[in-house]
Amino acid sequence: MNKPYLIAEAGVNYYDTAAKEEIPVIEAAKKYISEAKKAGADAIKFQAYKAETLAVKNSPAYWDISKEKTRSQYELFKKFDFFGNKEYEELYRYAKETGIDFLATPFDYKSADYLESMVGQYKISSSDITNFPFLKYIAGKGKPVILSTGASYLHEIEEAVYVLQNGGCKKVALLHCVLSYPCKYEDANLNRIKTLKRIFPGLEIGYSDHTLPDESMTVLSAAYLLGADIIEKHFTLDKTLEGNDHYHSGNPEDFRKAVTNFNLIREVLGNTDEKVLQCEEIPRKEARRSLVINKKLEKGTVITENDITLKRPGTGIPPKFYDIVVGRSVKHDLEEDTILQWEMI
């Protein structure tokens, strides 16, 4: 079982970090890249959009208003849409130098175009799963696609996969996702990972998480145990920051816990071979039982059921040969508590 490909979804959280720390936004974004790498993430992911091409001006909010008070999607996106080709090119180079994969979700054709030279694969939001013209355009780039499936019926997922594959995308991965911010634990429905793996056996299946980070990162561990090949989690440097995605994001320590869990799970799961391990060789002998003489027997004595018992260690005749041993005679005198060996009878 391979370790899941872990994506730290920076989104646009770095804007708030920049404001708090009074540093340039690009420097805050770089800080997210370096901290994600230190935390053990395989990839850092950003979001590339312009508010004008993403939402109408009166588009209502669908998030927790008590956490993010902006009531219009357009207004929220407008706060965080200052980056373009130049900035993402700089972040791409920095990620490459840092040794972490650079990913970004394009929300329009222009961003899909300028990201093409930077990303090894496109990540597509759940919100675009029915945006067939855009999916076709992305598929035409010929790069692998990771598609989130939040708030989707099965037929919509099947249609999106068909559009991508028919449009030239050779490798599609699907992420189970619940489009709710934050997602309640009882709504996480991680068993859908198994459903997607059953219905799409030829695709990589993963999980994009929107739950509040639990103390031990158990939700992500459960997703891994259910077979998630890819795990995506929103990433922040400060979960106490107000607004946007900070309140349901994992911080570097949360990500380190998740990676530790993945490694431990992978280690304890081992493989499916049914064989005795090297570490069991000695206990295998010492902890099992042997046929043992329970009283002194003289040479020639025929062994009866009353003459033997079953004791550790298992270095003598195994108990499974009990019926064969009873009725045989001993070749020489045997003391009480002797472990029977074949050469003795």
Salt bridges, closest charged atoms under 4 A:
GLU9 OE2 - LYS45 NZ 2.50
ASP16 OD2 - HIS246 NE2 2.69
GLU21 OE1 - LYS31 NZ 2.85
GLU27 OE2 - LYS30 NZ 3.89
GLU35 OE2 - LYS38 NZ 3.47
ASP42 OD2 - LYS3 NZ 3.14
GLU52 OE2 - LYS78 NZ 2.44
GLU68 OE2 - LYS79 NZ 3.95
GLU89 OE2 - ARG93 NH1 3.53
GLU90 OE2 - LYS30 NZ 2.78
ASP113 OD1 - LYS141 NZ 2.50
GLU116 OE1 - LYS141 NZ 2.99
ASP209 OD2 - LYS233 NZ 2.60
ASP229 OD2 - LYS197 NZ 3.52
GLU232 OE1 - LYS123 NZ 3.08
ASP238 OD2 - LYS20 NZ 2.40
ASP245 OD2 - HIS234 ND1 3.42
ASP245 OD1 - HIS248 NE2 3.12
GLU253 OE1 - ARG256 NE 3.42
ASP254 OD2 - LYS239 NZ 2.78
ASP307 OD1 - LYS295 NZ 3.19
ASP337 OD1 - LYS311 NZ 2.96
